[in-house]
Amino acid sequence: MSRENIETSRRGIEEAFNRGNLDVLDEISSDDFVGHDPLAGDQGVEGSKQQVAAYREAFPDVEITIEDIFAAGDRVVLRWSGSGTFQNPMMGLQPTGEKGDTVRGITIDRFDDDGKIAESWTQWDTLTFMRNLGAVPEGAAAAG
């Protein structure tokens, strides 16, 4: 089952993010799927599709590269990096037309007994992402 789960998680990145086939998220996710994301919060499949569509709209050349992927029990862990050119407005911010710094993250997918993703936790470099959007100035320090 681990090999199948790895391929399912890989499809989510390669088909949805990299190719824009959002329908794949319906195929690979359970009916009660919940995705946990530090920027988007908790959401179901429809929310995840909207989130991916928003990223693809703002960064039409977005490319997510899977750096590592492995399975343990009912979980698949992906370490990934992403980049793209900020070409359309996002979160009320105007595009810079520039390719931002690479953003890195880790996603853990939990699979149900039917081989579908039931839950997904993503932690990623939201600070670099917000800097790429121009929402946080370069060199800004955290308040202490």
Secondary structure, DSSP 8 states (H G I E B T S, - for coil): -HHHHHHHHHHIIIIIITT--THHHHHHEEEEEEEEETTTEEE-HHHHHHHHHHHHHH-TT-EEEEEEEEEETTEEEEEEEEE-B--S-BTTB----SB---EEEEEEEEE-TTS-EEEEEEEE-HHHHHHHHTSS-TT-----
